[in-house]
Amino acid sequence: MTGNCYWYKTCPTCGEGRLFIVEDLSRQRLYLHCEEDELGFEDPLDLKSPDKVFLTLDFDYPCRFADWETISAQGWEEFATHSVDLAQAPKLC
């Protein structure tokens, strides 16, 4: 694995996990994925809305860490506040 993956901030639900920007390949959309509690947030502006969260384990779809080109194309640059090398990223999907 080479390259970077990007994350926004610490999960407001568990207070521990990083919210990685992930691409749902089946619907060509981005969402935030918590590495600790496996919760997903479709809109970074709704992080404090409990009715806007979903359990990523309840869905079976292909996904990957979003690359910078995808993040930029979907207008999520402001949420890519941190990066980590893909080789050190948590397991996804």
Backbone atoms as SQL, in Angstrom:
CREATE TABLE atoms (id INTEGER PRIMARY KEY, chain TEXT, resi INTEGER, resn TEXT, atom TEXT, x REAL, y REAL, z REAL);
INSERT INTO atoms VALUES
  (1, 'A', 1, 'MET', 'N', 0.825, -1.183, 0.000),
  (2, 'A', 1, 'MET', 'CA', 0.000, 0.000, 0.000),
  (3, 'A', 1, 'MET', 'C', 0.870, 1.248, 0.000),
  (4, 'A', 2, 'THR', 'N', 0.534, 2.152, -0.867),
  (5, 'A', 2, 'THR', 'CA', 1.240, 3.423, -0.873),
  (6, 'A', 2, 'THR', 'C', 0.224, 4.554, -0.920),
  (7, 'A', 3, 'GLY', 'N', 0.636, 5.715, -0.496),
  (8, 'A', 3, 'GLY', 'CA', -0.250, 6.873, -0.501),
  (9, 'A', 3, 'GLY', 'C', -0.749, 7.189, 0.893),
  (10, 'A', 4, 'ASN', 'N', -1.662, 8.128, 0.945),
  (11, 'A', 4, 'ASN', 'CA', -2.216, 8.566, 2.221),
  (12, 'A', 4, 'ASN', 'C', -3.718, 8.350, 2.269),
  (13, 'A', 5, 'CYS', 'N', -4.228, 8.260, 3.470),
  (14, 'A', 5, 'CYS', 'CA', -5.662, 8.344, 3.690),
  (15, 'A', 5, 'CYS', 'C', -5.878, 9.521, 4.633),
  (16, 'A', 6, 'TYR', 'N', -7.079, 10.048, 4.622),
  (17, 'A', 6, 'TYR', 'CA', -7.348, 11.304, 5.296),
  (18, 'A', 6, 'TYR', 'C', -8.434, 11.131, 6.351),
  (19, 'A', 7, 'TRP', 'N', -8.273, 11.890, 7.430),
  (20, 'A', 7, 'TRP', 'CA', -9.284, 11.857, 8.476),
  (21, 'A', 7, 'TRP', 'C', -9.571, 13.267, 8.963),
  (22, 'A', 8, 'TYR', 'N', -10.738, 13.410, 9.585),
  (23, 'A', 8, 'TYR', 'CA', -11.251, 14.719, 9.952),
  (24, 'A', 8, 'TYR', 'C', -10.938, 15.071, 11.405),
  (25, 'A', 9, 'LYS', 'N', -11.562, 14.377, 12.324),
  (26, 'A', 9, 'LYS', 'CA', -11.386, 14.642, 13.751),
  (27, 'A', 9, 'LYS', 'C', -11.753, 13.402, 14.530),
  (28, 'A', 10, 'THR', 'N', -11.684, 13.500, 15.839),
  (29, 'A', 10, 'THR', 'CA', -12.058, 12.379, 16.704),
  (30, 'A', 10, 'THR', 'C', -13.574, 12.219, 16.708),
  (31, 'A', 11, 'CYS', 'N', -14.014, 10.999, 16.758),
  (32, 'A', 11, 'CYS', 'CA', -15.434, 10.677, 16.746),
  (33, 'A', 11, 'CYS', 'C', -16.141, 11.295, 17.963),
  (34, 'A', 12, 'PRO', 'N', -17.233, 12.032, 17.740),
  (35, 'A', 12, 'PRO', 'CA', -17.952, 12.631, 18.856),
  (36, 'A', 12, 'PRO', 'C', -18.745, 11.605, 19.668),
  (37, 'A', 13, 'THR', 'N', -18.966, 10.436, 19.105),
  (38, 'A', 13, 'THR', 'CA', -19.747, 9.410, 19.799),
  (39, 'A', 13, 'THR', 'C', -18.898, 8.632, 20.805),
  (40, 'A', 14, 'CYS', 'N', -17.752, 8.136, 20.367),
  (41, 'A', 14, 'CYS', 'CA', -16.910, 7.342, 21.270),
  (42, 'A', 14, 'CYS', 'C', -15.785, 8.160, 21.897),
  (43, 'A', 15, 'GLY', 'N', -15.418, 9.264, 21.258),
  (44, 'A', 15, 'GLY', 'CA', -14.363, 10.120, 21.783),
  (45, 'A', 15, 'GLY', 'C', -12.955, 9.582, 21.605),
  (46, 'A', 16, 'GLU', 'N', -12.800, 8.490, 20.878),
  (47, 'A', 16, 'GLU', 'CA', -11.489, 7.868, 20.716),
  (48, 'A', 16, 'GLU', 'C', -11.068, 7.678, 19.267),
  (49, 'A', 17, 'GLY', 'N', -11.956, 7.191, 18.436),
  (50, 'A', 17, 'GLY', 'CA', -11.601, 6.845, 17.070),
  (51, 'A', 17, 'GLY', 'C', -11.482, 8.043, 16.147),
  (52, 'A', 18, 'ARG', 'N', -10.627, 7.889, 15.145),
  (53, 'A', 18, 'ARG', 'CA', -10.506, 8.910, 14.113),
  (54, 'A', 18, 'ARG', 'C', -11.589, 8.697, 13.066),
  (55, 'A', 19, 'LEU', 'N', -12.124, 9.776, 12.551),
  (56, 'A', 19, 'LEU', 'CA', -13.139, 9.714, 11.510),
  (57, 'A', 19, 'LEU', 'C', -12.465, 9.809, 10.151),
  (58, 'A', 20, 'PHE', 'N', -12.268, 8.655, 9.531),
  (59, 'A', 20, 'PHE', 'CA', -11.621, 8.593, 8.222),
  (60, 'A', 20, 'PHE', 'C', -12.621, 8.895, 7.116),
  (61, 'A', 21, 'ILE', 'N', -12.126, 9.546, 6.074),
  (62, 'A', 21, 'ILE', 'CA', -12.963, 9.813, 4.905),
  (63, 'A', 21, 'ILE', 'C', -12.898, 8.590, 4.002),
  (64, 'A', 22, 'VAL', 'N', -14.063, 7.979, 3.811),
  (65, 'A', 22, 'VAL', 'CA', -14.163, 6.712, 3.085),
  (66, 'A', 22, 'VAL', 'C', -15.093, 6.904, 1.889),
  (67, 'A', 23, 'GLU', 'N', -14.774, 6.215, 0.814),
  (68, 'A', 23, 'GLU', 'CA', -15.606, 6.253, -0.377),
  (69, 'A', 23, 'GLU', 'C', -16.412, 4.965, -0.487),
  (70, 'A', 24, 'ASP', 'N', -17.727, 5.101, -0.540),
  (71, 'A', 24, 'ASP', 'CA', -18.629, 3.985, -0.819),
  (72, 'A', 24, 'ASP', 'C', -18.637, 3.838, -2.336),
  (73, 'A', 25, 'LEU', 'N', -18.004, 2.801, -2.835),
  (74, 'A', 25, 'LEU', 'CA', -17.842, 2.619, -4.281),
  (75, 'A', 25, 'LEU', 'C', -19.135, 2.252, -4.990),
  (76, 'A', 26, 'SER', 'N', -20.091, 1.690, -4.280),
  (77, 'A', 26, 'SER', 'CA', -21.347, 1.298, -4.919),
  (78, 'A', 26, 'SER', 'C', -22.246, 2.498, -5.191),
  (79, 'A', 27, 'ARG', 'N', -22.122, 3.539, -4.360),
  (80, 'A', 27, 'ARG', 'CA', -22.959, 4.732, -4.552),
  (81, 'A', 27, 'ARG', 'C', -22.145, 5.988, -4.884),
  (82, 'A', 28, 'GLN', 'N', -20.849, 5.831, -5.053),
  (83, 'A', 28, 'GLN', 'CA', -19.955, 6.944, -5.360),
  (84, 'A', 28, 'GLN', 'C', -20.193, 8.134, -4.429),
  (85, 'A', 29, 'ARG', 'N', -20.180, 7.852, -3.130),
  (86, 'A', 29, 'ARG', 'CA', -20.354, 8.905, -2.140),
  (87, 'A', 29, 'ARG', 'C', -19.291, 8.776, -1.063),
  (88, 'A', 30, 'LEU', 'N', -19.035, 9.851, -0.368),
  (89, 'A', 30, 'LEU', 'CA', -18.103, 9.839, 0.746),
  (90, 'A', 30, 'LEU', 'C', -18.871, 9.825, 2.056),
  (91, 'A', 31, 'TYR', 'N', -18.238, 9.269, 3.067),
  (92, 'A', 31, 'TYR', 'CA', -18.775, 9.343, 4.418),
  (93, 'A', 31, 'TYR', 'C', -17.615, 9.280, 5.398),
  (94, 'A', 32, 'LEU', 'N', -17.866, 9.641, 6.636),
  (95, 'A', 32, 'LEU', 'CA', -16.862, 9.540, 7.693),
  (96, 'A', 32, 'LEU', 'C', -17.061, 8.230, 8.422),
  (97, 'A', 33, 'HIS', 'N', -15.978, 7.516, 8.642),
  (98, 'A', 33, 'HIS', 'CA', -16.016, 6.175, 9.241),
  (99, 'A', 33, 'HIS', 'C', -15.140, 6.180, 10.490),
  (100, 'A', 34, 'CYS', 'N', -15.734, 5.879, 11.647),
  (101, 'A', 34, 'CYS', 'CA', -14.972, 5.814, 12.888),
  (102, 'A', 34, 'CYS', 'C', -14.250, 4.476, 12.991),
  (103, 'A', 35, 'GLU', 'N', -12.951, 4.551, 13.224),
  (104, 'A', 35, 'GLU', 'CA', -12.143, 3.337, 13.308),
  (105, 'A', 35, 'GLU', 'C', -12.411, 2.523, 14.565),
  (106, 'A', 36, 'GLU', 'N', -12.989, 3.126, 15.587),
  (107, 'A', 36, 'GLU', 'CA', -13.212, 2.423, 16.855),
  (108, 'A', 36, 'GLU', 'C', -14.589, 1.792, 16.957),
  (109, 'A', 37, 'ASP', 'N', -15.642, 2.588, 16.796),
  (110, 'A', 37, 'ASP', 'CA', -16.986, 2.053, 17.006),
  (111, 'A', 37, 'ASP', 'C', -17.722, 1.711, 15.719),
  (112, 'A', 38, 'GLU', 'N', -17.025, 1.854, 14.568),
  (113, 'A', 38, 'GLU', 'CA', -17.560, 1.478, 13.248),
  (114, 'A', 38, 'GLU', 'C', -18.821, 2.257, 12.871),
  (115, 'A', 39, 'LEU', 'N', -18.985, 3.455, 13.424),
  (116, 'A', 39, 'LEU', 'CA', -20.119, 4.289, 13.050),
  (117, 'A', 39, 'LEU', 'C', -19.768, 5.102, 11.818),
  (118, 'A', 40, 'GLY', 'N', -20.783, 5.426, 11.035),
  (119, 'A', 40, 'GLY', 'CA', -20.596, 6.227, 9.844),
  (120, 'A', 40, 'GLY', 'C', -21.451, 7.483, 9.895),
  (121, 'A', 41, 'PHE', 'N', -20.951, 8.519, 9.279),
  (122, 'A', 41, 'PHE', 'CA', -21.644, 9.797, 9.199),
  (123, 'A', 41, 'PHE', 'C', -21.617, 10.245, 7.748),
  (124, 'A', 42, 'GLU', 'N', -22.784, 10.417, 7.122),
  (125, 'A', 42, 'GLU', 'CA', -22.833, 10.797, 5.713),
  (126, 'A', 42, 'GLU', 'C', -22.484, 12.263, 5.495),
  (127, 'A', 43, 'ASP', 'N', -22.742, 13.099, 6.481),
  (128, 'A', 43, 'ASP', 'CA', -22.473, 14.525, 6.344),
  (129, 'A', 43, 'ASP', 'C', -21.648, 14.991, 7.540),
  (130, 'A', 44, 'PRO', 'N', -20.452, 15.488, 7.304),
  (131, 'A', 44, 'PRO', 'CA', -19.610, 15.944, 8.413),
  (132, 'A', 44, 'PRO', 'C', -20.247, 17.041, 9.252),
  (133, 'A', 45, 'LEU', 'N', -21.215, 17.744, 8.702),
  (134, 'A', 45, 'LEU', 'CA', -21.883, 18.809, 9.448),
  (135, 'A', 45, 'LEU', 'C', -22.940, 18.268, 10.402),
  (136, 'A', 46, 'ASP', 'N', -23.247, 16.976, 10.314),
  (137, 'A', 46, 'ASP', 'CA', -24.262, 16.346, 11.166),
  (138, 'A', 46, 'ASP', 'C', -23.660, 15.456, 12.246),
  (139, 'A', 47, 'LEU', 'N', -22.428, 15.695, 12.640),
  (140, 'A', 47, 'LEU', 'CA', -21.762, 14.801, 13.598),
  (141, 'A', 47, 'LEU', 'C', -22.453, 14.738, 14.955),
  (142, 'A', 48, 'LYS', 'N', -23.175, 15.760, 15.323),
  (143, 'A', 48, 'LYS', 'CA', -23.819, 15.769, 16.638),
  (144, 'A', 48, 'LYS', 'C', -25.293, 15.397, 16.561),
  (145, 'A', 49, 'SER', 'N', -25.745, 14.956, 15.402),
  (146, 'A', 49, 'SER', 'CA', -27.143, 14.552, 15.231),
  (147, 'A', 49, 'SER', 'C', -27.247, 13.040, 15.320),
  (148, 'A', 50, 'PRO', 'N', -27.776, 12.515, 16.443),
  (149, 'A', 50, 'PRO', 'CA', -27.826, 11.053, 16.616),
  (150, 'A', 50, 'PRO', 'C', -28.661, 10.330, 15.564),
  (151, 'A', 51, 'ASP', 'N', -29.605, 11.003, 14.945),
  (152, 'A', 51, 'ASP', 'CA', -30.439, 10.361, 13.934),
  (153, 'A', 51, 'ASP', 'C', -29.751, 10.304, 12.567),
  (154, 'A', 52, 'LYS', 'N', -28.567, 10.868, 12.446),
  (155, 'A', 52, 'LYS', 'CA', -27.832, 10.888, 11.181),
  (156, 'A', 52, 'LYS', 'C', -26.675, 9.890, 11.146),
  (157, 'A', 53, 'VAL', 'N', -26.532, 9.084, 12.169),
  (158, 'A', 53, 'VAL', 'CA', -25.426, 8.135, 12.257),
  (159, 'A', 53, 'VAL', 'C', -25.905, 6.737, 11.826),
  (160, 'A', 54, 'PHE', 'N', -24.991, 5.939, 11.285),
  (161, 'A', 54, 'PHE', 'CA', -25.346, 4.560, 10.935),
  (162, 'A', 54, 'PHE', 'C', -24.197, 3.640, 11.314),
  (163, 'A', 55, 'LEU', 'N', -24.505, 2.394, 11.539),
  (164, 'A', 55, 'LEU', 'CA', -23.498, 1.383, 11.854),
  (165, 'A', 55, 'LEU', 'C', -22.993, 0.805, 10.544),
  (166, 'A', 56, 'THR', 'N', -21.731, 1.029, 10.254),
  (167, 'A', 56, 'THR', 'CA', -21.177, 0.605, 8.965),
  (168, 'A', 56, 'THR', 'C', -21.206, -0.906, 8.791),
  (169, 'A', 57, 'LEU', 'N', -21.182, -1.646, 9.885),
  (170, 'A', 57, 'LEU', 'CA', -21.189, -3.113, 9.812),
  (171, 'A', 57, 'LEU', 'C', -22.529, -3.667, 9.329),
  (172, 'A', 58, 'ASP', 'N', -23.580, -2.827, 9.352),
  (173, 'A', 58, 'ASP', 'CA', -24.898, -3.255, 8.887),
  (174, 'A', 58, 'ASP', 'C', -25.012, -3.266, 7.366),
  (175, 'A', 59, 'PHE', 'N', -24.007, -2.770, 6.681),
  (176, 'A', 59, 'PHE', 'CA', -24.056, -2.649, 5.229),
  (177, 'A', 59, 'PHE', 'C', -22.882, -3.394, 4.607),
  (178, 'A', 60, 'ASP', 'N', -23.159, -4.004, 3.475),
  (179, 'A', 60, 'ASP', 'CA', -22.121, -4.739, 2.763),
  (180, 'A', 60, 'ASP', 'C', -21.940, -4.102, 1.385),
  (181, 'A', 61, 'TYR', 'N', -20.964, -3.237, 1.279),
  (182, 'A', 61, 'TYR', 'CA', -20.683, -2.568, 0.021),
  (183, 'A', 61, 'TYR', 'C', -19.180, -2.384, -0.102),
  (184, 'A', 62, 'PRO', 'N', -18.699, -2.317, -1.326),
  (185, 'A', 62, 'PRO', 'CA', -17.256, -2.094, -1.502),
  (186, 'A', 62, 'PRO', 'C', -16.911, -0.656, -1.114),
  (187, 'A', 63, 'CYS', 'N', -15.820, -0.516, -0.412),
  (188, 'A', 63, 'CYS', 'CA', -15.391, 0.818, -0.009),
  (189, 'A', 63, 'CYS', 'C', -13.871, 0.863, 0.073),
  (190, 'A', 64, 'ARG', 'N', -13.368, 2.079, 0.152),
  (191, 'A', 64, 'ARG', 'CA', -11.931, 2.285, 0.275),
  (192, 'A', 64, 'ARG', 'C', -11.703, 3.651, 0.917),
  (193, 'A', 65, 'PHE', 'N', -10.503, 3.868, 1.419),
  (194, 'A', 65, 'PHE', 'CA', -10.159, 5.193, 1.899),
  (195, 'A', 65, 'PHE', 'C', -10.145, 6.122, 0.690),
  (196, 'A', 66, 'ALA', 'N', -10.777, 7.262, 0.817),
  (197, 'A', 66, 'ALA', 'CA', -10.846, 8.201, -0.302),
  (198, 'A', 66, 'ALA', 'C', -9.480, 8.819, -0.563),
  (199, 'A', 67, 'ASP', 'N', -9.118, 8.906, -1.824),
  (200, 'A', 67, 'ASP', 'CA', -7.866, 9.578, -2.183),
  (201, 'A', 67, 'ASP', 'C', -8.142, 11.077, -2.331),
  (202, 'A', 68, 'TRP', 'N', -7.057, 11.853, -2.430),
  (203, 'A', 68, 'TRP', 'CA', -7.205, 13.302, -2.474),
  (204, 'A', 68, 'TRP', 'C', -8.031, 13.759, -3.671),
  (205, 'A', 69, 'GLU', 'N', -7.874, 13.107, -4.816),
  (206, 'A', 69, 'GLU', 'CA', -8.614, 13.496, -6.009),
  (207, 'A', 69, 'GLU', 'C', -10.117, 13.365, -5.795),
  (208, 'A', 70, 'THR', 'N', -10.534, 12.281, -5.162),
  (209, 'A', 70, 'THR', 'CA', -11.956, 12.066, -4.893),
  (210, 'A', 70, 'THR', 'C', -12.466, 13.059, -3.852),
  (211, 'A', 71, 'ILE', 'N', -11.685, 13.272, -2.815),
  (212, 'A', 71, 'ILE', 'CA', -12.061, 14.235, -1.766),
  (213, 'A', 71, 'ILE', 'C', -12.249, 15.618, -2.383),
  (214, 'A', 72, 'SER', 'N', -11.334, 16.013, -3.219),
  (215, 'A', 72, 'SER', 'CA', -11.397, 17.323, -3.864),
  (216, 'A', 72, 'SER', 'C', -12.591, 17.419, -4.819),
  (217, 'A', 73, 'ALA', 'N', -12.806, 16.382, -5.603),
  (218, 'A', 73, 'ALA', 'CA', -13.903, 16.385, -6.571),
  (219, 'A', 73, 'ALA', 'C', -15.266, 16.488, -5.899),
  (220, 'A', 74, 'GLN', 'N', -15.374, 15.964, -4.665),
  (221, 'A', 74, 'GLN', 'CA', -16.656, 16.005, -3.963),
  (222, 'A', 74, 'GLN', 'C', -16.744, 17.160, -2.969),
  (223, 'A', 75, 'GLY', 'N', -15.741, 18.038, -2.972),
  (224, 'A', 75, 'GLY', 'CA', -15.790, 19.227, -2.139),
  (225, 'A', 75, 'GLY', 'C', -15.587, 18.993, -0.648),
  (226, 'A', 76, 'TRP', 'N', -14.860, 17.943, -0.295),
  (227, 'A', 76, 'TRP', 'CA', -14.630, 17.602, 1.113),
  (228, 'A', 76, 'TRP', 'C', -13.238, 18.026, 1.603),
  (229, 'A', 77, 'GLU', 'N', -12.539, 18.890, 0.891),
  (230, 'A', 77, 'GLU', 'CA', -11.179, 19.261, 1.282),
  (231, 'A', 77, 'GLU', 'C', -11.102, 19.791, 2.715),
  (232, 'A', 78, 'GLU', 'N', -12.082, 20.572, 3.123),
  (233, 'A', 78, 'GLU', 'CA', -12.035, 21.165, 4.462),
  (234, 'A', 78, 'GLU', 'C', -12.125, 20.116, 5.580),
  (235, 'A', 79, 'PHE', 'N', -12.573, 18.922, 5.244),
  (236, 'A', 79, 'PHE', 'CA', -12.703, 17.858, 6.242),
  (237, 'A', 79, 'PHE', 'C', -11.491, 16.921, 6.261),
  (238, 'A', 80, 'ALA', 'N', -10.605, 17.072, 5.307),
  (239, 'A', 80, 'ALA', 'CA', -9.377, 16.255, 5.259),
  (240, 'A', 80, 'ALA', 'C', -8.283, 16.985, 6.029),
  (241, 'A', 81, 'THR', 'N', -8.461, 17.088, 7.339),
  (242, 'A', 81, 'THR', 'CA', -7.558, 17.903, 8.157),
  (243, 'A', 81, 'THR', 'C', -6.308, 17.162, 8.613),
  (244, 'A', 82, 'HIS', 'N', -6.305, 15.833, 8.518),
  (245, 'A', 82, 'HIS', 'CA', -5.157, 15.019, 8.923),
  (246, 'A', 82, 'HIS', 'C', -4.949, 13.921, 7.882),
  (247, 'A', 83, 'SER', 'N', -3.729, 13.411, 7.814),
  (248, 'A', 83, 'SER', 'CA', -3.477, 12.276, 6.923),
  (249, 'A', 83, 'SER', 'C', -2.557, 11.281, 7.617),
  (250, 'A', 84, 'VAL', 'N', -2.627, 10.055, 7.146),
  (251, 'A', 84, 'VAL', 'CA', -1.783, 8.976, 7.638),
  (252, 'A', 84, 'VAL', 'C', -1.447, 8.098, 6.442),
  (253, 'A', 85, 'ASP', 'N', -0.266, 7.513, 6.464),
  (254, 'A', 85, 'ASP', 'CA', 0.135, 6.609, 5.399),
  (255, 'A', 85, 'ASP', 'C', -0.809, 5.404, 5.373),
  (256, 'A', 86, 'LEU', 'N', -1.208, 5.007, 4.195),
  (257, 'A', 86, 'LEU', 'CA', -2.124, 3.869, 4.058),
  (258, 'A', 86, 'LEU', 'C', -1.608, 2.609, 4.748),
  (259, 'A', 87, 'ALA', 'N', -0.308, 2.432, 4.767),
  (260, 'A', 87, 'ALA', 'CA', 0.270, 1.243, 5.404),
  (261, 'A', 87, 'ALA', 'C', 0.019, 1.229, 6.911),
  (262, 'A', 88, 'GLN', 'N', -0.277, 2.386, 7.491),
  (263, 'A', 88, 'GLN', 'CA', -0.519, 2.472, 8.936),
  (264, 'A', 88, 'GLN', 'C', -1.993, 2.719, 9.255),
  (265, 'A', 89, 'ALA', 'N', -2.840, 2.657, 8.262),
  (266, 'A', 89, 'ALA', 'CA', -4.263, 2.887, 8.465),
  (267, 'A', 89, 'ALA', 'C', -4.944, 1.639, 9.012),
  (268, 'A', 90, 'PRO', 'N', -6.070, 1.804, 9.686),
  (269, 'A', 90, 'PRO', 'CA', -6.800, 0.640, 10.191),
  (270, 'A', 90, 'PRO', 'C', -7.413, -0.153, 9.031),
  (271, 'A', 91, 'LYS', 'N', -7.773, -1.379, 9.308),
  (272, 'A', 91, 'LYS', 'CA', -8.423, -2.224, 8.289),
  (273, 'A', 91, 'LYS', 'C', -9.813, -1.678, 8.028),
  (274, 'A', 92, 'LEU', 'N', -10.213, -1.707, 6.780),
  (275, 'A', 92, 'LEU', 'CA', -11.491, -1.131, 6.370),
  (276, 'A', 92, 'LEU', 'C', -12.270, -2.145, 5.561),
  (277, 'A', 93, 'CYS', 'N', -13.575, -2.115, 5.713),
  (278, 'A', 93, 'CYS', 'CA', -14.516, -2.957, 4.945),
  (279, 'A', 93, 'CYS', 'C', -14.238, -4.428, 5.177);
